[in-house]
């Protein structure tokens, strides 16, 4: 069975790199340690990049 979870985040100006670091450390790494295959990481959309 496969499960795909999509999330949308609102970025605070100038804090994108901080979110990605936090996401990698607190979500991606622990999930991968449990054998979960994480297929994507946060990427800004054109709309959020303008904020």
DSSP file (Angstrom, degrees, kcal/mol; ACC not computed):
  #  RESIDUE AA STRUCTURE BP1 BP2  ACC     N-H-->O    O-->H-N    N-H-->O    O-->H-N    TCO  KAPPA ALPHA  PHI   PSI    X-CA   Y-CA   Z-CA
    1    1 A X              0   0    0      0, 0.0     2,-0.4     0, 0.0     0, 0.0   0.000 360.0 360.0 360.0 137.3    0.0    0.0    0.0
    2    2 A X        -     0   0    0      2,-0.0     2,-0.4     0, 0.0     0, 0.0  -0.924 360.0-166.0-115.8 142.2    1.3    3.5   -0.8
    3    3 A X        -     0   0    0     -2,-0.4     2,-0.5     2,-0.0     0, 0.0  -0.996   1.9-164.3-126.4 132.0    0.2    6.7    0.8
    4    4 A X        -     0   0    0     -2,-0.4     2,-0.5     2,-0.0    -2,-0.0  -0.975   6.3-167.9-117.6 123.5    1.0   10.1   -0.7
    5    5 A X        -     0   0    0     -2,-0.5     2,-0.4     2,-0.0    -2,-0.0  -0.947   1.1-164.6-115.3 126.9    0.6   13.1    1.6
    6    6 A X        -     0   0    0     -2,-0.5     2,-0.3     2,-0.0    -2,-0.0  -0.905   8.8-176.5-110.1 137.6    0.6   16.6    0.2
    7    7 A X        -     0   0    0     -2,-0.4     2,-0.4     2,-0.0    -2,-0.0  -0.945  13.9-154.4-131.4 154.0    1.1   19.7    2.4
    8    8 A X        -     0   0    0     -2,-0.3     2,-0.3    34,-0.0    -2,-0.0  -0.998  13.8-169.3-128.9 131.2    1.1   23.4    1.8
    9    9 A X        -     0   0    0     -2,-0.4     2,-0.6     0, 0.0    -2,-0.0  -0.899  19.9-133.9-120.4 147.9    3.0   25.8    4.0
   10   10 A X        -     0   0    0     -2,-0.3     2,-0.3    38,-0.0    -2,-0.0  -0.903  27.9-144.3 -98.6 123.2    2.9   29.6    4.2
   11   11 A X        -     0   0    0     -2,-0.6     2,-0.4    37,-0.0     5,-0.1  -0.650   4.9-133.0 -90.3 142.7    6.4   31.0    4.4
   12   12 A X    >   -     0   0    0     -2,-0.3     3,-2.2     1,-0.1     4,-0.2  -0.745  46.1 -86.6 -86.7 141.2    7.4   34.0    6.4
   13   13 A X  T 3  S+     0   0    0     -2,-0.4    -1,-0.1     1,-0.3    36,-0.0  -0.189 110.9   5.2 -51.8 130.9    9.6   36.4    4.4
   14   14 A X  T 3  S+     0   0    0      1,-0.1    -1,-0.3    -3,-0.0     4,-0.1   0.521 107.7  93.8  77.4   6.3   13.3   35.5    4.6
   15   15 A X    <>  +     0   0    0     -3,-2.2     4,-2.0     1,-0.1     5,-0.2   0.206  43.4 108.1-117.7  16.3   12.7   32.3    6.5
   16   16 A X  H  > S+     0   0    0      1,-0.2     4,-2.4     2,-0.2     5,-0.2   0.931  81.5  49.0 -59.1 -49.0   12.6   29.7    3.7
   17   17 A X  H  > S+     0   0    0      1,-0.2     4,-2.4     2,-0.2    -1,-0.2   0.867 109.3  53.6 -61.6 -36.1   15.9   28.1    4.4
   18   18 A X  H  > S+     0   0    0      2,-0.2     4,-2.4     1,-0.2    -1,-0.2   0.906 109.1  48.9 -64.1 -42.0   15.0   27.9    8.1
   19   19 A X  H  X S+     0   0    0     -4,-2.0     4,-3.0     2,-0.2    -2,-0.2   0.925 111.3  49.1 -63.4 -44.6   11.8   26.0    7.3
   20   20 A X  H  X S+     0   0    0     -4,-2.4     4,-2.6     2,-0.2    -2,-0.2   0.912 111.7  48.7 -64.0 -42.4   13.7   23.6    5.0
   21   21 A X  H  X S+     0   0    0     -4,-2.4     4,-2.3     2,-0.2    -1,-0.2   0.931 114.5  45.7 -61.4 -46.1   16.3   22.9    7.6
   22   22 A X  H  X S+     0   0    0     -4,-2.4     4,-3.1     2,-0.2     5,-0.4   0.919 112.9  50.3 -62.1 -45.4   13.7   22.3   10.3
   23   23 A X  H  X>S+     0   0    0     -4,-3.0     4,-2.0     1,-0.2     5,-2.0   0.918 111.9  47.5 -60.8 -45.8   11.6   20.1    7.9
   24   24 A X  I  <>S+     0   0    0     -4,-2.6     5,-2.7     3,-0.2     6,-0.2   0.931 118.5  40.7 -60.3 -46.9   14.7   18.0    7.0
   25   25 A X  I  <5S+     0   0    0     -4,-2.3     5,-0.4    -5,-0.2    -2,-0.2   0.914 124.9  32.5 -70.9 -44.9   15.7   17.5   10.6
   26   26 A X  I  <5S+     0   0    0     -4,-3.1    -3,-0.2    -5,-0.2    -1,-0.2   0.651 134.8  15.2 -93.5 -16.6   12.3   17.0   12.3
   27   27 A X  I  X5S+     0   0    0     -4,-2.0     4,-2.0    -5,-0.4     5,-0.2   0.726 122.1  42.9-121.6 -58.3   10.4   15.2    9.5
   28   28 A X  I  ><S+     0   0    0     -5,-2.0     4,-2.7     2,-0.2     5,-0.2   0.957 114.6  46.4 -64.2 -54.0   12.5   13.8    6.7
   29   29 A X  H  ><S+     0   0    0     -5,-2.7     4,-2.1     1,-0.2    -1,-0.2   0.928 115.0  45.4 -58.7 -49.6   15.4   12.2    8.6
   30   30 A X  H  > S+     0   0    0     -5,-0.4     4,-1.0    -6,-0.2    -1,-0.2   0.890 113.8  50.3 -62.2 -37.3   13.2   10.5   11.3
   31   31 A X  H ><>S+     0   0    0     -4,-2.0     5,-2.4     1,-0.2     3,-0.6   0.926 110.6  48.8 -65.3 -43.8   10.8    9.2    8.6
   32   32 A X  H ><5S+     0   0    0     -4,-2.7     3,-1.5     1,-0.2    -1,-0.2   0.862 105.0  58.9 -64.7 -34.9   13.6    7.8    6.6
   33   33 A X  H 3<5S+     0   0    0     -4,-2.1    -1,-0.2     1,-0.3    -2,-0.2   0.798 105.6  50.8 -62.3 -27.2   15.1    6.1    9.7
   34   34 A X  T <<5S-     0   0    0     -4,-1.0    -1,-0.3    -3,-0.6    -2,-0.2   0.407 127.1-101.0 -90.1   1.6   11.8    4.3   10.0
   35   35 A X  T < 5S+     0   0    0     -3,-1.5     2,-0.3     1,-0.3    -3,-0.2   0.530  73.6 144.3  93.4   6.5   11.9    3.1    6.4
   36   36 A X      < -     0   0    0     -5,-2.4     2,-0.8    -6,-0.2    -1,-0.3  -0.612  47.5-134.1 -79.0 136.7    9.5    5.7    4.9
   37   37 A X        -     0   0    0     -2,-0.3     2,-0.6     2,-0.0    -1,-0.0  -0.832  16.0-158.2 -93.3 111.0   10.4    6.9    1.4
   38   38 A X        -     0   0    0     -2,-0.8     3,-0.1     1,-0.1   -10,-0.0  -0.810   8.6-173.9 -90.8 119.6   10.1   10.6    1.3
   39   39 A X        +     0   0    0     -2,-0.6     2,-0.3     1,-0.1    -1,-0.1   0.507  60.6  19.2 -97.4  -4.8    9.6   11.7   -2.3
   40   40 A X        -     0   0    0      3,-0.0     2,-0.3     0, 0.0    -1,-0.1  -0.994  55.9-153.4-159.6 157.4    9.7   15.5   -2.0
   41   41 A X        -     0   0    0     -2,-0.3   -21,-0.1    -3,-0.1    -2,-0.0  -0.836  50.5 -63.1-127.3 167.7   10.8   18.3    0.2
   42   42 A X        +     0   0    0     -2,-0.3     2,-0.4   -22,-0.1    -1,-0.1  -0.241  53.3 173.6 -57.8 131.8    9.4   21.9    0.5
   43   43 A X        -     0   0    0     -3,-0.0     2,-0.1   -23,-0.0    -1,-0.0  -0.997  31.8-116.3-134.8 135.3    9.8   24.0   -2.6
   44   44 A X        -     0   0    0     -2,-0.4     2,-0.2     4,-0.1     3,-0.0  -0.420  23.3-134.8 -71.9 145.9    8.3   27.4   -3.0
   45   45 A X     >  -     0   0    0     -2,-0.1     4,-2.2     1,-0.1     5,-0.2  -0.524  30.1-104.3 -87.2 166.4    5.6   28.1   -5.6
   46   46 A X  H  > S+     0   0    0      1,-0.2     4,-0.7     2,-0.2    -1,-0.1   0.887 122.7  51.6 -57.9 -38.7    5.9   31.1   -7.8
   47   47 A X  H >4 S+     0   0    0      1,-0.2     3,-0.7     2,-0.2     4,-0.4   0.921 111.5  44.2 -65.7 -45.6    3.1   32.7   -5.7
   48   48 A X  H >4 S+     0   0    0      1,-0.2     3,-1.0     2,-0.2    -1,-0.2   0.807 106.1  62.0 -72.2 -27.7    4.8   32.1   -2.3
   49   49 A X  H 3< S+     0   0    0     -4,-2.2    -1,-0.2     1,-0.2    -2,-0.2   0.745  99.4  57.0 -67.9 -21.9    8.2   33.2   -3.6
   50   50 A X  T <<        0   0    0     -4,-0.7    -1,-0.2    -3,-0.7    -2,-0.2   0.629 360.0 360.0 -83.4 -14.1    6.7   36.7   -4.3
   51   51 A X    <         0   0    0     -3,-1.0   -38,-0.2    -4,-0.4    -1,-0.2   0.478 360.0 360.0 -76.3 360.0    5.5   37.2   -0.7
